[in-house]
Amino acid sequence: MIKGSLHHIEIYVSDLKSTVDFWSWFLEELGYNSFQKWENGQSWKLSDTYIVFVQAEERFLDIPYHRRRVGLNHLAFHADSRQQVDNMTEKLQDKGITILYPEQHPFAGGDKHYAVYFEDPDRIKVELVAPEQDNQRV
């Protein structure tokens, strides 16, 4: 455990099945392991940090998530290389997942930020970013 690091993130979702289908392969590609599973939720863990997805109650589904409202904007994950970003981009496309900012990909975050951006089923933006030393545009 590193002081100040995240212990866990818990995200309420509109459709747990589609969320699990989306996130399971992605997180497992990054080295996360299935951690907890119950009727209304599931989590994956990497080292000391875990990510939890919980089915939101019907009465709270009337206002959909939008990253520009108050609250979470996006989740950004470390890749181990540009190659991992490129491989993940290809897998996302093979799964029919839209790459955000395609005209600027993989430098949508700037000339020194090599990453892929996409959205989960609730439109939570997700980013996979290469290590800083790999980020220079060549």
Secondary structure, 3 states (H helix, E strand, C coil): CCCCCCCEEEEEECCHHHHHHHHHHHHHHCCCEEEEEECCEEEEEECCEEEEEEECCHHHCCCCCCCCCCCCCEEEEECCCHHHHHHHHHHHHHCCCCECCCCCCCCCCCCCCCEEEEECCCCCEEEEECCHHHCCCC
